[in-house]
Amino acid sequence: MVDDALVGVVINLARRALMGLSGAAVLGLSCSDEQSARAAARRPPPPPPKEKKDPNLSAAQAKVLASKKRKEAMKAEVARLREQGKAVNINKEPPPPPVVAPVPPSE
């Protein structure tokens, strides 16, 4: 009932459409690679490498060193605040714990 020539035309048309779409996809992917390469050229250089940790430093020595750094940073911050004329209370006592009302037992 269906003409063999018509089936051949439909198959040929489908093959052409498939090849055209796959060619467009390949072209699109190749263009996107060029765009990402250009984006990489615009990207700023990576930051300089940070100072590496001393592998010979024990955990206890690292804690002491970190504590000294924090103490010096706090001193610098206190000095900066005092220059601005702000009151600094270093020996501030912690606030009292909140008072919790007792819950009456339910009967």
Buried (B, 14 or more C-beta within 10 A) or exposed (E): EEEEEEEEEEEEEEEEEEEEEEEEEEEEEEEEEEEEEEEEEEEEEEEEEEEEEEEEEEEEEEEEEEEEEEEEEEEEEEEEEEEEEEEEEEEEEEEEEEEEEEEEEEE
